[in-house]
């Protein structure tokens, strides 16, 4: 006689995990729990939304709609009817309901934990946790109901890595500590996930391990032997950092599934990871040289501004010895605003109002170009229809 499992459906995400590495390490036994799931389940590869980068991937996944419907193609977007940029997380953010919202409204009990790029929904029938751990920290840790938020922090504390995992440079010893801290975060997440799951009565139980995203961004060069910055000495001392993190997540998945019992399970990765490449950073200069994007009048023909100054300052900081970098970073954090800066089009080094088209943020690897259309933009220069089509051609 079998007992009722604590959840009807368990979804476990591995944020930004490479499908090639998952497959390779499942096949060679590095990831035994994922290998077991593959052996007895259905497997398929997913694709991101064509033409968009990762900022739109999670909203597209959990709303089942494209950026044209849910409204997010990037975290920094143009305010309609203006040439002003804004951080979309501060506004309505995603304009379509997540599938767990629909389930909750239908009377289902849900637990939604650390799904990236989501805003807290206190009215969910169940538990919602935002950014206990995560790569893309928009809001910081929040959870509902309030008593669960207090209990989570009292029993398990905050994620050991803190609010953000990104840093431009680390020493070998710091990378070693970074990986060990990520592993600790994975273990702690597995503990409180399993505890919450065991409380039972869930129709949907969804947790995302975000540590793989952090490790991919920060340590791909240490994993990839062909990368110009690869350090075989680090790997000899500390091991392949991605292999360690994937293995830790695989172990955590095994622990959670042991508590889940005989139920339906989906393990997935929303988008992959690899080395960074591309020429998107040259898009503005290409459009300027084509004569379709105008530089600011005060630039004297040179694209400059606050963004360039910050880039030079960052390069200067990174060139310092590691022993000097940390005190400087500490002072900068103490003096500076903790929230991200809010760029404007002038910080892109262009004058959108005098351009037939201009670049807009769409991710670090995929460029975006907006037409300065008459009737849509404040000082539109291209007529929609035949003129705009001919310009694009």
Secondary structure, 3 states (H helix, E strand, C coil): CCCCCCEEEEEEEECCCCHHHHHHHHHCCCCHHHHHHHHHCCCCCCCCCCCCCHHHHHHHHHHCCCHHHHCCCCCEEECCCCCCEEEHHHCCCCCCCCHHHHHHHCCCCEEEECCCCCCCCCCCCEEEEECCCCCCCCCCCEEECHHHHHHHHHHHCCCCCCCCCCCCCCCHHHHHHHHHHHHHHHHHHHHHHHHHHHCCCEEEEEEEECHHHHHHHHHHHHHCCCCCCCCHHHHHHHCCHHHHHHHHHHHHHHHHHHHHCCCEEEEECCCCCCCCCCCHHHHHHHHHHCCCCECCHHHCCCCCCHHHHHHHHHHHHHCCCHHHHHHHHHHHHHHCCCCCCCCCHHHHCCEHHHCCEEEECCCCCCCEEEECEECCECCCCECCCHHHHHHHC
